[in-house]
Amino acid sequence: MSLYLRPSELQEALAALAEAPVTIAAGCTDLFPATEAPALSGPVLDITAIGALRGIVRTAAGWRIGATTSWTEIAGADLPAGFDMLRQAARQVGALQIQNAGTIAGNLCNASPAADGVPPLLALGAEVELASARGTRRLPLAAFLQGPRRTARQADELMVAVHVPAEAGQGASRFLKLGARNSLVISIAMVAVRVAAAEGRATEVALAVGACGPLAVRLPGAEAALHGVSLADLAAALPAAEVAAALAPIDDIRADAAYRVTAADELLRRGLAEVAEALA
């Protein structure tokens, strides 16, 4: 294999992955900063010329977001209100240059606990599609992410798409993020909130929190407690104990664990209040 490979067809890329370990490159907004050398070592597989990996398509089952779709494309996509939280997160992934180059698959495969794209995609019930010369498989995003910088992707696999079910587009949603400043910041806490309602009451609630543990997480206990609650009471009804129990924050230079729990709870309440207002 050549030192640098840039195929235009997916099967070429999968064949290269099957042949020997390579470094997969797309936007490189995470890859280059993590490289402690002037250049990447070993063979590099650049997947940016594979057209099948880019773009957002409506399918019979929902939406397919290609692996190399940029955050700028996601921010400007014509998607229903359930995706507003993902578009809002896309506008906060670094600076505009990062949003233009960075890809959704890169954000997920980097597996940072503070990855902006993860809480909205968890709240959308997203699945990732992995392909190799052996075949394809899909698994929930929560199963794909296994810890800080760890995923379920095998060495010969390539993430080719993110899939979101049709029902996730319903309702209204918000993404909120807390950091030491307004932009270009690693989060202290971030949340994604999605609510569908009928007759003034919540019929579906999806809550996810990032940067408050080794993995971003959904909050099934809190979601269940809010089912059927009136929109007017939604924010106040959030069970603080369920929020705290779902998180595993650490003390670090940005904030201590107790502050992170308090911040996540407050952000969730603000998100729920904003969504309730949008649905009223």
C-alpha angles and dihedrals in degrees: 000000000000119000091247122033125182109176124185095207127065094226090058090055093047091049090053091050090051092052101056142334113288138175109249113220131189121136091354092204090132098025099059097046089051093051110098093201139066090257141016113271125228129006116341124208110202108198098181095102094059103102094193090067096060135076142034119271131185110229134185089261099041133283133337117206112194117233096244095045106132127232089243090058091048093048091055099039122125099240134145123266094267086072095052090100091056092049090048091051090048090059091056099050098113121291126333091268090056091048090051093052105027118093134211093238092050090053091052098041091050085062097202114171086227098049107141095214097056105072094050092047091048090051088050091055091240126186127201124224117217123191134192137159085271094060140272135293137182128210136170115272089240089060093044093057109069104168142313106334090350128112139164092250113124121221093255095047131096125199103235103173150354116230125205121190119241095243091060090072091068126099127009132299144191138195119206128182134188123204141148089269138012100263145018091028140133107237127251086198137345133187140192120204127188125175133177118194144187128191091358097306133102112257096173130020127184120183127178132175129199136187090032100095143359089292135027107249144198117234105224095169093054091043091054092048091056097048109116095010116137115257090239091059099037100104094043092048095059105121107233092198092058091050093050093045092055096053132077105187126174135216112250141147092285100051144332124256096255092052091051092054091049091047093049091050092050094046091050091051091049091048092049091049092050093047092047090053091050092051097043 
